[in-house]
Amino acid sequence: MSAQALAFITSIAYASALVSARRGLQYSTPTTVTLVSILMQNLLLWAAVFLSGGVHAVPWQGVLLFTVVGILQLAVRLLAYTGVEKIGASRSAALQSVNPLISATIAIVVLRETTTLLIILGTLLVVIGIVLVSWKSEQQLPSFRRWHLLLPLGAACLTGINHPIRRYVLTMANEPLFFSALMGTVSLICFSLYSVVSPDSQRLVWNRQGTLPFLATGLFETVSIVCIITALSIGDVVVIAPIAASYPVWSLVEARIFLRDVEPVNWKTVIGTLSVVAGNISIHLGK
């Protein structure tokens, strides 16, 4: 399967994870869905590693860097799911989709890549999309606060940093399944430490009505992680990241179908989401 196809599957799977999380968060907390997702990632991926022949030899530098990625991925999960709870799945997805901007910035600053008119245009489209998505959100969500917008944006920044690191490690050792599983283990350890040192963090809430949506979230997110890491093992970040970031479109469609009673979608959300995606496409074409 091509890297582009894997990136496309990533976008579908991650959009599904956000929407199913939004459904389950009616009955539980972001901390709970984060734990369920991490546990499923570990269970499914380590089983797949051993069924496919076990752990192969990998350089210690790769293990160290993916340990860092695992720590950042936990932060991405907590920020992303809290953002879904605070501002909704479609808005959160749109704001998170700016992560290719971070990857592009790292490439320009660190790798001395040049910018183009299309990349500048894409940046403007992303900014316009964010304004449209977030404008007057508090009228639809009574608990909305403007700082809530920083939650998915924080997740986007960390995702943008993660992509180049993953790509670099996978050029050292092409073991996407093992590194995906390792990332899950690191996230689980960090989650346990986070729960111990942060007594004021949201408590775990187990509700039968939220169980199935959270299990679906864990499955979809695991699929998205495996697909994006596999895609980065065979393709360039500048090609993979914008395609994978198209998930706001699918999140919008799925939210409209499955979350009619949970999350309203208006014309500003639609245009803002499409603007963000169009900006990412422009950035990709500008390369």
Helices and strands as residue ranges (DSSP letters): H 3-24, H 30-51, H 60-87, H 89-96, H 99-110, H 117-134, G 137-139, G 146-149, H 150-172, H 176-197, H 208-234, H 237-244, H 247-258, H 267-286
